[in-house]
Amino acid sequence: MVRSYTAKYTKISSGYMGQLVEWPEVITEGKTIEECREMLRDVLREMVLAYSQRGQEIPPGGDLLEQVLVEA
C-alpha cells in the first residue's frame, strides 16, 4: 500500500527542518532541502515499520503540499 503525506519544510539556521503535517512525530533536519527531503523519507519508512511491528495504526495521509511516498 502507498500512502501520501504532506511535507512541511522550514528554513532553520543549520539548514532545513522537515515534518509531516498529518504525522507530527515524523520530523528531521538536513543541511539542504534535498538532504532533508531524503532524511524525511527515511524517518517515515522507519516509523511505518515500527508502527507496523507494534500493531499500531498508521496515520492516514491528507492533501498534498509535497508528496512523500512510502511502501507499506
Buried (B, 14 or more C-beta within 10 A) or exposed (E): EEBBBBBBBEEEEEBBBBBBBBBEEBBBBBEEEEBBBBBBBEBBBEBBEEBEEEEEEBBEBEEEEEEBEBEE
